[in-house]
Amino acid sequence: MATVPRLPYLKRKVLISDQSTRATSDIRTERDLVTAASSPRTDRGRNRGLLAILGSRRRNVLLGAATVAAGAVGITSVAPPRTDGGSNTGADRQSPEPTANPTLIAHRGFAGENPENTRAAAQAATRTDGPGRRADMIELDVVPTADSDVVVFHDDNLAGRDGTGMGLTDTSGLVWETSTEMVTSATVLRTEETVPKLGDVLESIPNDVAVNIELKNPGSTALRFGEKLTGNALETQQVIWRPFVTRVVDIVERYDHEVLFSSFYEAALAVVSEQSMASVAPILWESIDDGLAIAEAYDADAIHPPVAMIRGTPFFDDSRFGDTDLVRRARNNDRAVNVWTVESWYQADRLIEAGVDGLIADYSTLLPE
């Protein structure tokens, strides 16, 4: 099966160090890694998977970092000025091309095949001898327990689910009001798999598979969902998110995966950006403009829209999103478009034709091996 070369984290911010010799050495090593991992491909169509974009933008950061190491003090970001407006010149005016090598992102560890967000799901999604294609990246949802441990779980309530008659686990109660012992003893979807801690899942994912950490909830009902915030409103939300995000970042940095943080909540991404150099991606909901504004504010490497936002497909909801070409606008700013949630070959084919970069998918068999 085809594998995606592993790249280091994309470090969007350059931290100034007094040890300029060490900084220069680190830069040289990282540039060599990026150059080796992102050499040109000969695939037909647009070679624009998420990992390729991370490599491209990583090189831009390294060039700025070299300047910092040479003595340019005070630089906090090396990304070039950009706007999220309409078309530019040249290739940017062209319609999006089909993506030659889309990134396959295992939604909760391919939730259509495996007990979601479990160690077993992560292991199955990264097998090289599975029923479909091995995941390039695994998407995991994280929430806190009452003991402030970080667990991999999608819903607020352990019972979860929506009218299917089967609870998400054999236990009930808000996750953040339930002890870690009880949460991690809860079995998932009538299997023997239990709700895992984040570190346990990361331990079971090979280093050459990237990880998308979705920050679901810090343990609060006073959150601002899917909005672009400013001033005091943003600061207030950051205070709510900061303790939880700090714990998540601390756990993630103990491992060696390439990581992309995503969230419906701007404040969650704001805290990631202040504490880490990892890549971020806003998850879009009702407003394309708000999502792109958040992406611009935090120099996001990707955006995660629902399938209904992708123009040029049968799924596009023009009654809600007009004629906005989200893929083109993202491409103009060198951002990947990873679309959720893809559940069929038909959806996958149409979305790839429309130029999306990644498929956040429930099944491993949606793309050829």
N, C-alpha and C positions, 0 to 999 in steps of 0.2 A: 504493500500500500504506500501511496505517496505520503511523505511527511513534510512538515513545515519546519524550516530551520529556526532554532530558538535564538531569539535576540535578547539582549539585556533590557531592563526596564527603559522605557523612554523617559528620560529625566528632563522635564520641560523647564525647570528652574535651575539656575546655576548658583550654587552656594559658594561664596568667596572664602578661600582658605589662605592662611598665612604661609602654608607650606607649598609654595609655588612649584618646587621641584616634584613633589609627590603628585600635585595636580596635573602637571604636564605628563608625567608617566602614566597616570590613570587615563588621561585623555587619549594618549597614543594607543594604549591597550584596547580601549573601548572602540576607537575608530577602526582598528584592525578587525575587531569582531563584526562591526556593522558592515564593513566593506565586504568581508567574506560571506556574510549571511544574506546580503541583498544584491548580489550580482545580477545583471540583466537576464531575463528569461526570454525564451523564443516562443512562448505560447501565443496563439492567435487571440485576438481580442484584447481587452484591457486587463493587464496584470495588476490588480489593485485590491488584493485581499487586505484585511486589517493589519496583518503582521508586516506586509510590505510597506504600508503607510507608516507604521511605527518606525521601521528602519529608515525610511526617507526623512521623516521629521527628526529622528534621532541624529542624523548627520548634521542637520541645521543647528541643533543644539550644541553638538560637539564643536562646530566651527566657532560659535560664540564662546564656548568654554575655553577654547585655546586663547582667545583674545583676553579673557579674564585672567588666565594663568600668566599672561605676558604683562599684566599690570593694569588692566582697565578695571578699576574698582567702582562698584556701585551698580553694576548691571544685575537686575533681578530676573529678566526674561530676555531670551534671544530670538523669540519668534518674530518674524517680520510683521509690520502692520498689515491688517487685513480688514475687510468689511464683509458682511454677509449679504450684500445686495445682489442685484441681478447679474446678467452676463458681463464678462470681460471681453478681451480681444482674443483672436486666434482660436485655439482649441476649446477655450471655455465657452464659446458660443455654440459648439456642436452639441447635438443631442447625446445623452449618455450612451456609451457603448456597452454591450454585454461584458460581464466580468469573466475573464478566462479562468481564474483560480480563486473562487470565492472561499472565504473562511467559514468553516463549519463549526458553529458554536453549539455545544450540547446544552440545551435548555434544562437546567436542574439535573444534568447528567442524562440527557435523553429521556425525559419524563414519560414519553409514550411507550418506552420499552422497559424502564427500570423504576424501582421505588425511589421517587424523586429526592434529590438533595441528601443522598446517603453515600456512605463509603462504597457500597456495592455499585451504586450508579456511577460514581467517579471511576471505579476500576473497570466497569464494563465499557464505558465510553472511551477509554484510552487503550483498550485491547487492540492488538494488531491482527487478531484472528476472529474478530467479531462478525456479526451478520452483515454489517455495512461498513461505511468508512469510519476510520478512527477520527475522533474529534480533534480539531486544531486548538480549540479553546473550550473550557467548561465554565458554564455560568452557575454561580452559587448564590443563594439568598442568605443574608445573615441578620440575626436579631439577638438581643441579649436575654439572659435568664435573670431571675431575681437575685442571683448571686454575682451578677455582672460578667458571667462567662459568655463568650460569643459562640452561638450555635448556628448550624446551617438549617434553616427552616424558612418556608415562604410566608405562611399566614401569621396573623396576630395571635389567633387562638389555636391551641393544639388540636382541637376537634376539626377545625378547618372545613374545607369543601363547601360546595354550593349546590345543594339539592340533589346530589347523586345518591344519597342514602347511605354512603359509606364515609365515615370520618377519616380525616387525614392520618390521625393516630388513634390509639386506643385510650387516649387520655384527653381531658378537656381543661380549659383554663387559659388565660393569657400567658404567653410564654414568659414575658418579663415579670410576671407575678408568681412564677412557678420556680421551685428550686432546680438547680442544675441536675441534681440526682434524679428528680422526677422527670424532667424534660428528656434527659438522655436515656431514660429507661422506657420511654414511650415508643412503641413499635409503629412503623410506618406502613400504611395501606395494607394491613393484614399480612405483612411479611414478618420475617424474623429480624429485619433491619431496624435499628433504632435511630433516633435523632442524634446526629454526631456533633461534636465540637468542631469549630473551623479548623483548628490545627490538625485534628485527626484526618479530616478529608484532604487537606493539603499534603499531608504525609503520604497519602495513597495516590497522588497524581504525579506522574513522571515530570521531571523538570523541563522536558521539551514540549510539554503541552501548556499553553497559556491558560490563565484563569481570569474570569470576569467575576468580580465580587459585586453583587448588587446590594447596596445598603438599603434594607427594607424599612426598618423602624428602630429608633434608639430606645424604645420603651416609653412612648408618649402618645397621647391622643390629641395633642395641641400642635399638630404639624401643618405646614402649608404645602399642599400637594400640587405639583406640576406648574408652579408659578415662578415668574421672574420677580425677585424681590429687591428692594433697595433699603438703604438707611437702617433705621431702628428695627424694621421688620426682619431684615436679613440677620442683623446682629442677634436679635432675640432667638431666632431659629438656630443660629450657630451655637449659642449657649446650650440649647437642648441637645444638639447632635454631638458636641465636642467630646464628652467623656467616652461615648460609645465608639466613635470613629477613631479616637486615639488608641483604644484597645485593639480594634480591628487592624489598624496600620501596624501596630507593634507585632501582632501575630504574623501578618503577611510578610513582614521584613525579616522574619527568621528563616524564610524559605527562599528558593532560588527560581521561582517561576516568573515569567513575564506576566504582569498584572494590569488589568484595566478595571478601575472602579466605576460603577454606574449607579444612578439613582433617579427616581422621579422628583427628588427634593434638592433644590439648589443648594441649600445650606449644608447638606451632607457633602456635596462636591467641593464647596467652599472650604470646609474644614480639611478635607483630603489635601487640597491644594496648598493650604498653609502648613501642613505637617509632613507632606511627602512629595517626592518628585515623580510619583507614579502617574500614569495616564488616567484621564477621566472621560466619561461619556454621559451626557444627560439622556434620560429616557423621556421621549416625547409622549404627550397625551392628547390634549385638546388643541393646543396652540403651537403651530410650527414656528411662529415668530418668537414666542417665549423660549422654545427649545433652542433655537439658533442663537438667541441673545445669551442664554446661559452658556452655550458652547463657546461663544466668543469671549465671554467674561473670564473663563477659566482655561482658555487655549486648549479646548477638548480635542482629542485625537479622533474621536468618533461621536456619532449620534445614534441613538437607538429608537427609531420610529416604529409604530405599528404598521402592518401591511396596508392598512387603509390610507396611509399617507403617500404611497408610492405611485406617482403618476405614470401613465403608460402601461398599467396593469388592469385586469378586470376587477381588481379589489379596491381601486382608488375611489375614495368618497369625495367626488367633486362638489357635493352639496355642502360639505363641511370645510374643504380645503381649497376650493376654487381651482385655479389652474397652476398652483404653485408647483414648480419642479424642484422638489427637495433634493433629489440626487445631484442635480446640476449645481444647486447652491452649495451643497456640501463639498462637491468636487472643486468648486472655485476657491475653497478655503482649505483644500487638502485634508479633508476629514472623511473618514470611512463612514459608510451607512450600513449598519447592522440591523436588520429588520426582524421584528418579532410578531407573533410566534408562528413559525412555518410548520405545517402539519401534513403536507402532501407533495408529491412530485410535481403536480400541476402548479401549485403555488411556487415551488422552488424554481421551476423553469421560467415562469413568467417574471419573477422578481430578478433573476439573473439577467434575463433579456433587458430588463429596465435599468440595469447597471448597478444594483446594490452590491456591496462589498462582502457582506457576511450574512449568513442565515442563522438566526437563533432558533434552533429546530428541536422538535420533540422526538425525531427519529433519525437514526444513523444512516438509513437507506435512501435518503432524499437526494444524495449526490453520488456520482459514480466513484468507485474506489480508485 
